[in-house]
Amino acid sequence: MGNRPGKKGRKQGQPAIDQTEVLRLFRRTGTPMTLKDVLAGLEAPKMHKGQVQHLLEQLTGEGRLIRLQGAWGLSGNMRLVTGKLEVQRSGVGYLICDDKRRKDVFINPRDFGEAWHGDRVAAALTRQRGDKCEGRIVRILERPAAVLPCRVERPLRGGLLLCKPTDPRHTHALLLEPEKGADAPKPGDVLTLKAGDKIDHQLYAAEVVENLGSESDIAVQERLVKLNHGVPGPFPAACLEQAATLPPAPGEADFEGRRDMRSMGFVTIDGEKARDFDDAILVERDGPGYRLYVAIADVAHYVPQDSPLDREAQERGNSYYFPQSVEPMFPEALSNGLCSLNPAVPRLAMVVETDFRADGHHGESRFYPAVIESHARLTYTQVNRALVDKDEAVRAEIAPVLPMLETAEMLARAINRLRAERGSLDFDLPEPEILFNLQGEAVGIRPRERQFGNQIIEEFMIAANEAVARFLTEHGAPVPYRVHPEPDPDKLQTLFTILQRADITLVLPKQATPKGLQELLRQAHGTEMEFLASRLMLRSMMQARYNIANMGHYGLASECYCHFTSPIRRYADLMVHRGLKAVLEGRQPPLNARRMQVACEHISQRERVAMEAEREILKRATVLFLRDKVGGVFEGVVSSLSDFGFWVELTELMAEGLVRLSTLTDDYYALFPERQELLGQHTGRRFRLGQHVRVELTDVELGRLEVNLKLAEGENGERGGRPGLPRRQAAKVVKAARSARPAKAAKAGGKRQENSGRSRRPKR
């Protein structure tokens, strides 16, 4: 708009008008100004009107000025904050502030304006109570989601199609005028649409970018989840060009300065479907004790700091895993080839060699670069059948490495006992695994079996991670520690109160130490309290993250911990490898503390994206699987409660659905969060966390990711275990619950719905 600002029209020698001068004027006047005021304040003639307006719009787009009714004002002087709008599935929103010192700002849906989920916006603070704020969006600064995956809902008159975004956090609709022909989109198809002009409130014109296919195809569901969450796809050309320059295998020049360990009996142990092998292990007897070798792929040898491959890996943060596909952190030439510890080929590695006593206590650790060769590619199932089941056929099949595995088993059990003694928490919750037929259709969901082979690798990887963290800390090098803060004290106190009321025989810990919580889980194991204790304890846990400050890892009861063992799929591990190499070579690490902290914050955020995408594709696959099972009756367990219903985990299907209170017509129910139960006002009928119920699947909704249930015929819930409340008291409770402020209720419901997926074992 207008010409570029220049000297024309201003006094001889006076500098050109720029953003700095405009901002200086706003700060000097201290009040909002119109375009006329700005021109006068700058002493600019009318011919500069277009140039000045262009500068004002630039500053508005950057969030430094805010557009008012016919004027502009400094955002910093208007109680405005900028950040990203995150909409919950319930419809309420939160502004995630650019200024990380600020807490999230609650945004009521009526205060969104024209903003969408994911937009970068400016919001005016409208209410503040203590450190809790509410706001109203006044400006959209950036819209990264202009292209969205959308489902074709239905045809309209005139050949138009009504489409809605597949992400239910986007509440607007799009109107499409499709091209005619055999390939014309139809209801149920998923398209990527580019939003155009606004037609009406929450309605936009759109044009097709790509037709992804039918929503019933799991591959289409994976594509749309990746798009919804910003999961990276194909690698940039510069990355592929750099990868193409790497050799297909390491040569003799790469072996220089490395310990040659190719003759030693390293093996890899992974899942059946694994294609990238980060780690190999070897255990030897050392007198009465053991010597553990953990060899980790030396990715840093091939990926220099700040190279195209490194910059892309840091941006991705980690690999992203889906039921039928992977978006890796590195191109396949590295992740499945040159850097993968495939069997019977030489590979470069960084080795952690640690001495252990017979009781599992670690001794000295040594670190060095090496060249190794994996002598067997084993699976968790193989190891379990050979070591635990004593399957003679499998033992014969892996006979050359069986003695080493038996030694590894003894060491792993010793380390595990010691880790349990210090209080390391293991919730051991089942994780769902989706089964597909040859056509790619989901045909079953079952608990992913956690076998002893998993535990061997887990114990050895934790030991290696701790050894590297201790070494780098002792040498004063910056470390991207894997930290896990202490649990939320209020949630823990709620857990203790509920357990004490439900079972007076449980001995509650005096202090919320990992060891105390572990003992509580042990007491509850095998009792009616097990589900209640494990779920509520898991919900009290904070999220693990990366940080250069060593805060310890609460869940592992570890004082010093980092991630070192998966540099193919986690950028944090690659940073640790580079730091370890620098210390061993007597030079400065490539990243200082400030740059490393910035990287830690970014990769922690990318890890959350990966977790959210993983949960969403699991929900979508579950809904697709349940579509033809509507009307079926299933056994389940009450897994969570709200003031509008309760969630039930279907035992045999590893799925979760909602029983709404509106389907219970025998009484009025009130939620008692301090007891984690819903109680009928007159009947005394109750529904509590961990209670077994029979339910009927009434319907599923893929667009809203909903699985709806009702109690099966003849299912009466629990009665008589606790008397109903006195009528007057119960009526007051129900009335109070129903008359809660809508914003508050929506906020609470939104939080629960956002986290309504199955509780998962926390990532270490």
N, C-alpha and C positions, 0 to 999 in steps of 0.2 A: 504494500500500500504506500503510494507516494514514492519520491525519490530517496536515495540514500542521503543521510544527513551529511552536510558539508559546510564549507565556509561561506557559500553564496548567501547574501542577504545579511550577513553579520559583519561586525566591524573588522577592519584590517588587522590581522594578527590574532584575532580571537579564535580559540580552538573550536573544532566541530562539536556539535551537540552529541553527547553520548549518554549511556545509561547512568554512569557515575554522577554526571551533572544533574540529571533528572532526580535521582535519589537524594542527592545533597539538598536540592530545592525542597523536596517533601519533608526532609528532616528539619530544615531550617524553619519552615512555616509551621509545622506541627499540627496541621489540619488537613482534611481531605480537600482536593482541588479538582475543578473542572478543567477541560482542555484549554479553555480561555485563560483560566488562572495560571496554568503551567506556561502557556506562551508568554503571558505578561511577566511572570517570574523569571523566565529565561531571557527576557528582552528580545524575543525572537519575532520577526515580522510574520504576517499572515501566510506568506509563501512557504514557511516552514511548518505549517499546520499538519500536513500529511506526514512529514518526517517525525514530528513530535508524537503524533498519534501512533505511529508505527512503534516507536520506542516504548510508549505506554503499554501497548498490547504485548510487546516482548516481555516486559517486566511483569505483566499480569500472568502471562503463560508460565513464567518461572516461579510464580507464587510470591514475588517480592512486593507486588502491589495487588490490591483487591478492587475489582470493579464494583462501584456502588450505583445508586440511581443517578446517572448523569455525571458521576465524578469517580475519582480514584483515591484510595487511601493506602498508607503503609500497612502491610499485613501485621508487622510487629507491634503496631500501636492500636490494633483493633481487636485484641483478645482472640486472634485467629491462630489456628494451628494447621499445619499441612501434614499430609501423610497419605496412606493407602486405605481405601475403604474395603473392609472385609465384611461381607454379609453372611450371617448364619443361615442355616437351613430353615429356621423358624421365621426369618424375614427381618429380624433386627440386625443392626450393623455396629461395627466398631471401627474407629479411625486408629490405625496403627501409625503413631506419630513418627515423623522424620527425626525429631529430637528424641533420642532413645532414653533420655532422662525422664520424659513424660510418660505417664501411664496411658493406656488405651482410653479413648473417648467414646462413650456410648452414643449411638445415633439412632433415634427412632425412625421407622420407615417413612413416616409422614414428613421427616426432615431431610430425606435424601435429595430432593429436587430432581434433577435429571441424571444424577450420578448412578453408575452401575458398580457392581462388585468388581474389585480390582482397579478401579480408577484412582489416580492420584488426585487428591482434592484439597481444598482449603475449607475449614469449618470454623464457624463462630462458636465460642463457648457460651452456652445459654444457662447452664446451672452447674454449680460446683458445691459438693458437700465433702469436706475433708480432701482426700486425694482422688475422689470419684467425680468425674466430669461427664456432662452431657453436652451435645453440640448440634449444630445445624449446618449442613453443607451449603456454602455460598458460591463456590466456584469449582469447576472441573478443570484441573491443570493439565492432565494427561489421560488419554484413554488407550491403554495398550491392547485392550480386547475388542478392537473394531471388527475383527473376524472371529466368528464364534461357531462351534459345532451346534447345529439345531436340528430338532426333529420336526418332520412335516406332520402337523396335527390333522388338518382337514381342508378340503377344497371350499372355496367361497364363490359367490356369484362373480361372473366375469372371468372365470378361469384362474383366479388368484388362489394362492395357497397360504394358509395361516401356519406359521412356524414358531416354535418356542425353543429357546436355548436348552441344551441337554443338562447344563448345570443349573439346578433349581435355585441357586443363589442369584441368578439373573432373572428378574421378575418381569421384564418387558417381552413383547412379542414382535415378530417381524412379518412383513407382508411381501410375498414373492410373486412375481409374474413370470412363470417358467416358460421355457421354450417347449414347443410341442414335439411329439415324436415318441418312438418306442422307449427311449431312454429318459423320458420326462419323469421327474420325481413324483412319488406317490406317498400317501399316508404311511408312516412307519419308517420311511427312509431317513437317514441322517445326512445332512448337508453341512458344509462349511459355508457360512453366509457373511458377506460384508455388509454391515449396516450402513444405510444411506440417510436420506432426509427423514426428519420426524414428521409423521402423519397426524398423530393424535397422542394423547397422554399414554405413555408406555407402549407406543406402536410406531415402528420404523419401517421404511422401505428397505429392501434388501436385494442383493444380487448374488448369484451362486458362484462360489469359488471352486468347489469340488463336491461331487456326490460320493460319499464314503460307502454307501450301501445300506442294507437293511439293518435295523436296530437289533434284530435277533441274532446277528453274527457277532460272536465274541471278539473277532478281530476288529470289527467296527467299534465295539465298546472300548477296546484298548486304545484305538486311535483317538476317540473323543475324550477319554480320560487324560491322555497325554496332552491334548490341546487345551483342555480345561485347566490343567495344572501347570502349563508351561514347561512340560518335560521336553528336553532338547531332542531333536531328531537327527537327521543326517549331519555328518561332520563338515565343517567348512573346507573349501578346497586347499587352503594353506596347511591344514592338519593332514589331509590325505596325501598331499605332496611330501610333507616331512616324513610321514610313515612309509611312503614308497621308497625313500632313500635308505631306509634301514635294511640290513641284511636279513635273509630268511632264517639264519641261524648264527649264533656267536662263533667267531673264529679264534685262532690261536692268539692273535693280537689282543683280543678281549680278555684272555686268560691271564695276561701278564699282571703280576702283583696280587694274584688271588690264590687261595689255598685250593689245591686240586683234590676234591672229595668225590670224584665220579665213581670210584670203586666202593664207596661206603653205601650201606643199604637203606637209603632214604626211600620213603613211600609217601604218596598222597592219599588222603581219605576224604571223600566228598560225597555229595548226593549223586544219585544215578544220572540226573539230567545236567550236572555241572559241566561247563565247557572251559571255564577259566580257573586255573589252579594256582592260587597265590602261595600256598604253603606246603612244605614237605617236612616229615619228622623222622627222627631216628633216636632210639633209646638203647643205651648200653649199660651193663652192670659195671660198677666201679667199686670193687671191694664189696662192703655191705650196702653201699648206696648205689646211686645211678648217675649217668651223664645223659642229659637231654640235649639234642641238637634240633633246633627249629630253623629251617632254611626258608627264607621269604624272597620271592621274585625281586630282582634288583631293577625295578622300573626306572629308578633315577639314573642309571647308567645310560639309558637310551633317550631320556626326556630331560633335556637341560632346562634350568630355571628360565622362565620368561620366553621360551620358544613357543611357536604356535600350538603345539600339542599340550604344553604346560598351561598356557593361558586358557585353552578350551577346557582342559580337565578341571582347572580351578573354578571356572564358571559353572560347570556341571556339578561339581562338588562330590558326586558319587555316581555309581551306576544305578539304573532304575529297572526293577524287575517286575514283570507282569506274567500272568499265567502262561501265555504263549509267545512272549517276546521279551527282549532285553534292549534297553538303550544304554550301551556301555559308556564308561568314562573315557576309554581310549578306543580307537579303531580296532577292528578284529585282528588286523595284522599283528598288533601288540597283545591285546587282551586274550585272544585265543591261540596266538602263535608264539612270537618271539619271547614274550614275557611270561607265558604260561608254563608251569613246571610239568610239561607233558612227559609221559614215560619214555625211557630208552633214548633220550636226546639230551645233549649237554645244555645246561641253562645257567645263567649268571644269577647269583643269589647273595643276600646278606644273611649271615648265620649268627644266631644267638646260641652259645654253648654254655649250659648251666649245670653245675654240680648239685646233687640233691642227696640228703641223708635218707636212710631207709624209712624214716617217719614222715618224709615229704617236705622237711625244711630245706629251703634253698641255701646254697653256698655261693661260691664265686661264679660270676658270669664273665664270658669273653665274647667279643664281637669282632667279626672280620668279613671281608668280601671273599667269595668262594665261587667255584664252578662245581655244580653237582649234576647228578643224573638220577632221576626217579626210577627205582627198580620195580615199582608196581603202582598201578592206578586202582586203588581200592575204593569200595563204597561203604557207607555206614552199615547197610544191611549185611554185606559180606562179613565185616568185622564182628558185628553182633552175633551172627549165626556161628562164626568160628569160635569166638571167645566165650560167649554167654550160653548159646544153645549147644555148643560142642558138636556141631554138624560135621560128621566125618567127611562127607563129600566136599564141603567147602574148605575144610581144613587141608584136605589133600590138594585142592585146587590152588591154595596160596601157601603151600608147604615151604617154599624158599624163604618167605618173610614171616612165617608163623612164630618162630622163637622170639624174634624181635617184638612182635605184637604182644606176646604174652608178657614180656618184660615191660612194655609200654603200659599194659593194663595194670600191673602192680604199682607202677609209679603214679599213674593217673588216679588210682583209688587212694593212694597215700596223700597226694596233693589235695584231692577233693575232701578227704576227712579233715585235713588241716584248715582248708578254706571254710568248711562248715563250722569248725570250732571257733574261728574268729568272727563268725556271724554273717557270712555272705548269704544273701537272700536268693532263693530260687523258687519262684511261684509255680513252675512246672505246669502251666496252663496249656491245654491242647491248642494247636494252631490248625486252621482248616486248610485242606488241600483239595483243589478242584480236579476232578477226573474228567477227561474228554474222550470222545470217540474219534474215529478216523476222520469224520466230517467236521471236527472241531466243535461239536456240541457238548455242553456240560451234561454229564450223565450221572454225576455223583459228587458229594462233598463228604469228606471223611477227615478225622483228626490226623494230622501229619505225625507219623510215628517218630518219637525221639528215642534213639537207640544209644547203646553204650559207646558205639563208635563216635557219635556226636560228642559225648562227654569227654572222651579221650582228647579229641582235637580242642574242645573248649578249654579244658584244663591246661593244656600245653600252650595254647595261644594266650591265655590270661597270664601265665607264668612269663612268657616272652615279653609281652607288653609291659608288665611290671618291671622286668629286668632292664629294659631299654629306658623306661621312664626314670628309674633310680639312677642309672648311669649318666643320662643327660642332665638331670638335676644336680648331681654331685659335681659336674663339670661346669655348671653355671650357664648352660646353653638355653636359649628360649625354646619352650616345648609347647605344642598345642595339646595340653592335657585333656583327657576325657574326664569331665567332672560330672558328678551326680550329687546335687544338694540334698540336704536332709528333707524328710517329708514335711508336708503341710501340717503344722501342729494342731490346727483346729480340726482337720479331717481325721487325724489320728485320735484326738480326744473323742470325737464322735464315734469312731470305731470302738474304742475302749468302753464307752458308755453303753453302746448297743450290745456288745458281747457280755458285759457284766449283767445287764438286765436279762439277756437271753439264756445265759448259762453261768450260774454262780460258782460252778466248779472250776472254771478257767482261772488260772493265776495270771493276772495282768502284769506286764513289766513295769517297774518303778520308773525307768527311764526309757525313752524311745531310741535305744541303740539298735544297730542291726542284729546283734546277738539276741537282744530281748524280743524283737519282732520275730526272729527265726524260731525262738522257743515257743512263742505264741502260736505260730503256724504248726509247729510240731504237736502241740497239745490238741489243736483243732483237727488234725489229720485223722480221717476215718470217722469223724463224728458229724452230726447235723450242722455243726458250726463251721465246717471246713469251707464250704462255698462262701458263706457270709464273710469269714475272716479273710480269705485270700482275695476276694473281689474288692472289699472296702480298703484293704491294705494297699492293693495295687493302685486304686484310685487316689490314695493319699500321696503316692510317690510323685516327685518332681521329674521333669524331663531332663535326661542327660544331654550335655552339650560340650562344645569345645571352648577352651579358654586358656590363656597363657598364665593365669593364676592357678596354682595348685590348690584346689579346694577338696581334693579327695573324691573317692567314688563310694557313695553311701551303700548302694546296692551290693557291691562286691566287697564291702568292708575293707577297701584298699586305700592306703594313705597316699599312694603315688601311682598314677595309672595313665597310660596313653594308648593310642592305636598305632600299631606298627605292622600288623600281620596281613593287611589286605591292600597294598598299594595299587593293585590293578583296578580296584573298585571304590576306593575311598581316598580323597585328596589329602586328608589329615595324615594318613599313613605315609604318603609320599613326602610330605613336609618333615615327618619324623625321620625318614630314611636319609634325607639330605642333611638334617642336623647331625645325625649319628656319623655319617661319612665325614662331615667337616671336623667334628671333634676327634675322630680317629686319625685324620690327616693333619691335625694341628692348625687348622685355619678357621676363620670366622664363618658361622652359618650364613647361608645366602639371604635369610630373612631376619631383620631385626624384630624386636618385640612389638613395635607399633604395627608394622606391616603384617606380622603374624596374627595379631589380635583382629585386624580387619578381615583377614582370611578366615579366622575362626568363626566370626560372626556370620560371614557369608555361607560357609559350608554347613554351619548349624541350621541356617534357614533352608538350605537346599535339602538337607536331610529330612526336615519336616515336610517339605514338598513331596519327597519320595514316599514318606510314610502315609501322607494323606492320599496320594494317588494309589498306593497299594491297597489301602482300606476301601477306596471308592470302587476300584475294579472288582474287589472281592464282593462288595454289596451288589454290584451290577450283575456279576456272574451268578450270584445267589438268586436274585430276582428272576433272571432268565430260567434258571433251573426249576424254580418253584411255580412257574406259570401254569404248567399242566397238572399241578397237584392241589389246586384250589378245591376245597371241599373235604380234603383229607384231615384225619384226626391224628395228632401227634402228642407224645409225651414231652414235657419241657420243665424248665426250672425258671422261676422268677429271678431275673438278672438285674433289674433296676426298677425304680418307682418314681412316679411324678404325680403332681396334683391332677393330671388328666388321664392317667392310666398307668400300666406297668408293662415292662418288656419281658419277654419269655424266650429263653434259649431252647430251641428244639433239639433235644438230645441226640436223635439219630441223624439229623441233617446238618448239624453245625451251623444253623442259621438262627436269626433273631427276629422277632416280630413284636408288634404292639397290640395289647388288649386295651382298648379305650374304655374309660369308665362309662361312657355313653351306651356301651353294650350291656352294662350291668343294671338291670331295671328293678332289682329286688330291694334296693336301699340307697341312701345317700352315703357316700364314702368320703372320708377325710384322710389326708396324708399326715402321718406323724414321723417326720424325718429323724427325730431322735431315737425312734424305735425301728426305723426302716420298715414301716408297714402302713398299709391302707386299712382302715377300720370302718365297718358299717355302723351307722348311727343307731339303728334299732336291733339289727340281727346279731351284732357281735361278730359277723363274718369278717375274716381278715385275709389279707394277702401280704406276705412278707418276703424279704429277700432270701433266696435259697429254697423257697417252697416249691414242691413238685406239683405240677398241674397238668391236666389234659386240655388241649386247645384244638380248635378247628381253624384251618387256614381259610379266610374269607375272600381275600383278594390280594393282589400284588400290583404295585404301580411303579414301573421302571422310571418314569419321568421324575417322580418325587423320591425314588429309592425307598419305597415303603413296602413293608410286609405287614398286613393287617390280620389280626387273629380275634377270635372270641372264645370264651370258655366252652368246652365241649358239653354236649347234653349230659346231664347227670353229675357234672363237676361242681361241687358245692364249696370248694375252698375249705379253709379251716374254721371250725366253729367250736365254741365252748372252751378253747384254750385260754381265752381272756374275756371277761365279761364285757358287754357293750358299755359305752359310757352312759352316765345318767342323761336322760333325754335333753334336759335344758343345757347341760354342758356340751353335749355333742352337737346340738343345734348351733350353739355359739361358735364352735370350732369350724363347722362346715360353712357357716355364714362368713366367718372371717377369711377362710380360704378362698371363697368365691368372690369376695369383694376386694381382693388384693388389686393394687393398681395394675392396669393392663400392661404398662411398660415393664413393670417388674416381673409379671407373669410371663410375658413374652420373652424377656431376657433369660429367665430361668429355664423356660422350655427350650429356647434356642440353644443354650449351652448343652442341655442334655441331648437334644436331637443331633447336634453336631458331633457328639461323642457316643452315638448310640450303637456303633459297631462293637463287635466282640472285644473284650479286654484282651490285650495281647501281652506276651512276655516282653518286658521292657528291653530295648536294645542296650547292650552293654557299652 
